[in-house]
């Protein structure tokens, strides 16, 4: 019999953290993070990581599990997420998979398996040199020409994933997006989608960015640099970190950094909408405003009763 898993998705700044914590408190749950930015220690303010107080209220898994110079693959995330979900269920608690990183959510929900192509070190080196000489965007544009679905799913700033996709394409002669295997997962799923009107969401994004700087984002980036973490690391390409590093080098003003962060976050929100579509019948959508908690909780309780589980 499949075990229940509650999935909470939605764009950045919609309110996933607060709502999922309240739901977990009401329903005896624990949270497994599916936000790729939250894996890394010391990257707290710029990622809007749940605060220590919030993590005391409800146990969170897969947060602060790697250093910024470590690279987590999708396969590693899938394995550890499955382990965390099984552990939560084994203790009689209800697992909530929460995040806005579409690829990580879909990997668990749809049982994705990445292409099995062996690494080609020489080809990878050539691709990385091309990125150095011509830029990450140029390499990502080549991927868009060869495999538009893969390019759409991969952020142009994520050089590692761009290189891997091209490596698989050149090694096999087939599109990277066509080689993703899918298997049946072991969960009975209820996916809760959180939305807000786009103007309201953008206003929340702007307020969050201002709050990050007020909370010490520049000091956080300065601390990461002092500990030897290069702004060229893939993890440091997260929105806010590269811009703050440019400010510290005198290449960008603070106001210009904020403007760029607002623009990039809006682009990111639109990309997230491609992963979690309003017309997706598998997602139960709710406005993330006041007064919706009881409605969402009721939806989950009905699902659990139908699953033969008493919360």
C-alpha positions as CSV (number, residue, x, y, z in Angstrom):
1,X,0.0,0.0,0.0
2,X,1.3,3.4,-0.9
3,X,2.1,5.8,2.0
4,X,0.8,9.4,2.0
5,X,3.0,12.3,1.1
6,X,1.9,15.9,1.2
7,X,3.7,18.1,-1.4
8,X,3.6,21.9,-1.0
9,X,4.7,23.9,-4.1
10,X,4.5,27.5,-5.3
11,X,6.7,30.4,-6.4
12,X,9.3,32.0,-4.3
13,X,7.9,34.5,-1.6
14,X,4.4,33.0,-1.9
15,X,4.5,31.9,1.8
16,X,5.4,28.2,1.5
17,X,7.5,28.2,4.7
18,X,5.0,29.7,7.0
19,X,2.0,27.7,5.7
20,X,3.8,24.4,5.6
21,X,5.0,24.9,9.2
22,X,1.4,25.6,10.4
23,X,0.1,22.6,8.5
24,X,2.8,20.3,10.0
25,X,2.0,21.6,13.5
26,X,-1.7,20.9,13.0
27,X,-1.3,17.5,11.4
28,X,1.7,16.0,13.2
29,X,4.1,16.4,10.3
30,X,7.8,17.1,9.5
31,X,9.2,19.0,6.5
32,X,11.6,17.7,3.9
33,X,13.0,20.6,1.9
34,X,13.0,20.4,-1.9
35,X,14.6,23.8,-2.3
36,X,18.1,23.4,-3.7
37,X,19.3,26.7,-2.2
38,X,18.7,25.5,1.4
39,X,21.2,22.6,1.4
40,X,24.2,24.8,2.1
41,X,25.5,25.9,5.4
42,X,26.2,29.6,5.9
43,X,23.8,30.6,3.1
44,X,20.9,31.6,5.3
45,X,19.7,35.2,4.6
46,X,20.0,35.2,0.9
47,X,18.1,31.9,0.6
48,X,15.3,32.9,3.0
49,X,16.1,29.8,4.9
50,X,13.6,28.9,7.7
51,X,14.8,30.5,10.9
52,X,16.2,28.5,13.9
53,X,12.9,29.3,15.7
54,X,10.9,28.0,12.8
55,X,13.0,24.8,12.7
56,X,12.5,24.4,16.4
57,X,8.8,24.4,16.0
58,X,8.8,21.7,13.3
59,X,11.7,19.4,12.3
60,X,13.1,20.2,8.9
61,X,15.2,17.8,6.8
62,X,17.8,18.4,4.0
63,X,18.7,21.9,5.3
64,X,22.3,22.7,6.1
65,X,23.5,19.3,4.9
66,X,26.4,20.5,2.7
67,X,29.1,23.2,2.4
68,X,28.9,25.8,-0.3
69,X,31.8,24.2,-2.3
70,X,30.1,20.8,-2.4
71,X,27.9,19.8,-5.4
72,X,24.7,18.0,-4.8
73,X,23.4,16.0,-7.8
74,X,19.7,15.2,-8.4
75,X,20.4,11.6,-7.7
76,X,21.9,12.4,-4.2
77,X,18.8,14.5,-3.4
78,X,16.4,11.8,-4.5
79,X,18.1,9.2,-2.3
80,X,18.3,11.4,0.8
81,X,14.8,12.7,0.3
82,X,13.5,9.1,0.1
83,X,15.4,8.2,3.2
84,X,14.0,11.3,5.1
85,X,10.4,10.6,4.0
86,X,10.7,6.9,5.1
87,X,12.2,7.9,8.5
88,X,9.3,10.4,9.1
89,X,6.7,7.8,8.1
90,X,8.4,5.1,10.2
91,X,8.0,7.3,13.3
92,X,4.3,7.7,12.6
93,X,4.6,11.3,11.5
94,X,3.3,12.9,8.3
95,X,6.0,14.0,5.7
96,X,5.6,17.3,3.9
97,X,7.8,17.8,0.8
98,X,8.1,21.5,0.4
99,X,9.9,23.7,-2.1
100,X,9.9,25.7,-5.3
101,X,12.7,23.9,-7.1
102,X,10.6,22.2,-9.8
103,X,13.1,19.7,-10.9
104,X,13.6,18.4,-7.3
105,X,9.9,18.1,-6.7
106,X,9.2,16.3,-9.9
107,X,12.1,14.0,-9.4
108,X,10.5,12.6,-6.2
109,X,6.8,12.9,-7.3
110,X,7.4,11.3,-10.7
111,X,10.3,8.9,-9.8
112,X,12.7,10.5,-12.3
113,X,16.0,8.7,-13.0
114,X,18.7,10.7,-14.7
115,X,20.4,9.5,-17.9
116,X,22.9,6.7,-17.2
117,X,25.6,8.1,-19.5
118,X,29.1,7.7,-18.0
119,X,31.0,11.0,-17.5
120,X,33.3,12.0,-20.3
121,X,36.1,14.0,-18.6
122,X,37.7,15.2,-21.8
123,X,34.5,16.4,-23.3
124,X,33.4,18.0,-20.0
125,X,36.7,19.9,-19.9
126,X,36.3,21.2,-23.5
127,X,32.8,22.4,-22.6
128,X,34.0,24.1,-19.4
129,X,36.7,25.9,-21.4
130,X,34.2,27.1,-23.9
131,X,32.1,28.5,-21.0
132,X,35.2,30.3,-19.7
133,X,36.1,31.8,-23.1
134,X,32.6,32.6,-24.4
135,X,30.5,32.8,-21.3
136,X,27.9,30.6,-19.6
137,X,25.0,32.2,-21.5
138,X,26.7,31.3,-24.8
139,X,26.9,27.7,-23.8
140,X,23.4,27.7,-22.5
141,X,22.2,29.1,-25.9
142,X,23.9,26.1,-27.7
143,X,21.9,23.8,-25.4
144,X,18.7,25.7,-26.3
145,X,19.4,25.1,-30.0
146,X,20.0,21.3,-29.5
147,X,17.4,20.6,-26.7
148,X,14.9,23.4,-26.0
149,X,13.1,21.5,-23.2
150,X,16.4,20.8,-21.4
151,X,17.4,24.5,-21.7
152,X,14.0,25.6,-20.4
153,X,14.5,23.4,-17.3
154,X,18.1,24.4,-16.6
155,X,18.9,27.9,-15.3
156,X,21.5,29.6,-17.6
157,X,23.6,30.4,-14.6
158,X,23.9,26.7,-13.6
159,X,27.0,25.8,-15.6
160,X,27.4,22.4,-14.1
161,X,24.0,21.2,-15.3
162,X,24.3,22.9,-18.7
163,X,27.6,21.1,-19.2
164,X,26.2,17.8,-18.1
165,X,23.2,18.1,-20.5
166,X,25.5,18.9,-23.5
167,X,27.9,16.1,-22.4
168,X,25.0,13.6,-22.6
169,X,23.8,14.9,-25.9
170,X,27.2,14.8,-27.6
171,X,28.0,11.4,-26.1
172,X,24.8,9.7,-27.1
173,X,23.5,11.7,-30.1
174,X,20.1,12.0,-28.3
175,X,18.5,14.9,-26.6
176,X,19.1,15.1,-22.8
177,X,15.4,15.7,-22.1
178,X,14.5,12.5,-24.0
179,X,16.7,10.3,-21.8
180,X,15.1,11.0,-18.5
181,X,13.6,7.8,-17.2
182,X,10.6,7.7,-15.0
183,X,9.4,5.0,-12.6
184,X,6.4,4.7,-10.3
185,X,6.9,6.2,-6.9
186,X,5.9,4.6,-3.7
187,X,3.7,7.4,-2.4
188,X,0.1,8.4,-2.4
189,X,0.3,12.0,-3.2
190,X,-1.6,15.2,-2.4
191,X,0.0,18.3,-4.0
192,X,-1.0,21.6,-2.5
193,X,-0.2,24.6,-4.7
194,X,0.0,28.1,-3.3
195,X,-0.6,31.2,-5.4
196,X,-1.0,34.9,-5.0
197,X,-1.9,37.6,-7.6
198,X,1.3,38.4,-9.5
199,X,1.4,42.1,-8.4
200,X,1.1,41.0,-4.8
201,X,3.8,38.4,-5.2
202,X,6.2,40.9,-6.8
203,X,5.6,43.3,-3.9
204,X,6.5,40.5,-1.5
205,X,9.6,39.7,-3.5
206,X,10.7,43.4,-3.2
207,X,10.0,43.5,0.5
208,X,11.9,40.2,1.0
209,X,15.0,41.6,-0.8
210,X,14.9,44.8,1.4
211,X,14.5,42.6,4.5
212,X,17.5,40.5,3.4
213,X,19.8,43.5,3.3
214,X,18.5,44.8,6.6
215,X,19.2,41.4,8.1
216,X,22.8,41.5,7.0
217,X,23.0,39.8,3.5
218,X,26.2,41.8,2.7
219,X,27.8,40.6,5.9
220,X,26.8,37.0,5.0
221,X,28.4,37.2,1.6
222,X,31.5,38.9,3.1
223,X,31.8,36.0,5.6
224,X,31.5,33.4,2.9
225,X,34.3,35.1,0.9
226,X,36.5,35.3,4.0
227,X,36.0,31.5,4.5
228,X,37.4,30.9,1.0
229,X,34.2,30.3,-1.0
230,X,34.6,31.8,-4.5
231,X,31.7,33.8,-6.0
232,X,32.3,31.6,-9.1
233,X,31.0,28.5,-7.3
234,X,27.7,27.1,-8.7
235,X,26.1,27.5,-5.3
236,X,27.1,31.2,-5.2
237,X,25.1,31.8,-8.4
238,X,21.9,31.9,-6.3
239,X,20.2,35.2,-6.7
240,X,21.7,37.8,-4.4
241,X,25.1,36.2,-3.7
242,X,26.7,37.0,-7.0
243,X,25.3,40.5,-6.9
244,X,26.6,41.1,-3.4
245,X,30.0,39.8,-4.3
246,X,30.0,42.3,-7.2
247,X,29.2,45.1,-4.8
248,X,32.1,44.0,-2.5
249,X,34.5,44.1,-5.5
250,X,33.3,47.6,-6.4
251,X,31.8,46.5,-9.7
252,X,28.2,47.3,-8.8
253,X,26.4,49.7,-6.6
254,X,24.1,48.5,-3.8
255,X,21.1,49.9,-5.5
256,X,22.0,48.3,-8.8
257,X,22.4,45.0,-7.0
258,X,18.9,45.3,-5.6
259,X,17.5,46.2,-9.0
260,X,19.2,43.2,-10.6
261,X,17.9,40.9,-7.8
262,X,14.4,42.1,-8.3
263,X,14.6,41.5,-12.0
264,X,16.2,38.0,-11.7
265,X,13.6,37.0,-9.1
266,X,10.8,37.9,-11.4
267,X,12.3,35.8,-14.1
268,X,12.7,33.0,-11.6
269,X,9.0,33.3,-10.6
270,X,8.0,32.9,-14.3
271,X,10.3,29.8,-14.6
272,X,8.7,28.3,-11.6
273,X,5.2,28.8,-13.2
274,X,6.4,26.5,-16.0
275,X,7.0,23.7,-13.5
276,X,3.8,24.2,-11.5
277,X,1.0,25.1,-14.0
278,X,-2.3,26.5,-12.9
279,X,-4.1,24.0,-15.2
280,X,-2.3,21.0,-13.7
281,X,-5.2,18.8,-12.4
282,X,-2.9,17.0,-10.0
283,X,-2.3,20.2,-8.0
284,X,-4.9,21.5,-5.6
285,X,-4.5,25.3,-5.8
286,X,-5.2,27.7,-2.9
287,X,-4.7,31.4,-2.5
288,X,-2.0,31.9,0.1
289,X,-3.7,34.7,1.9
290,X,-5.4,35.0,5.3
291,X,-8.2,32.6,6.2
292,X,-7.1,29.7,3.9
293,X,-5.4,27.5,6.5
294,X,-8.6,25.8,7.7
295,X,-9.5,25.1,4.1
296,X,-6.2,23.6,3.2
297,X,-6.1,21.5,6.4
298,X,-9.6,20.1,5.7
299,X,-8.4,19.1,2.2
300,X,-5.4,17.2,3.7
301,X,-7.6,15.5,6.4
302,X,-10.0,14.2,3.8
303,X,-7.1,12.9,1.7
304,X,-5.6,11.1,4.8
305,X,-9.0,9.6,5.7
306,X,-9.3,8.3,2.1
307,X,-5.8,6.9,2.5
308,X,-6.7,5.1,5.6
309,X,-4.5,7.2,7.8
310,X,-5.7,9.1,10.9
311,X,-3.7,12.3,11.4
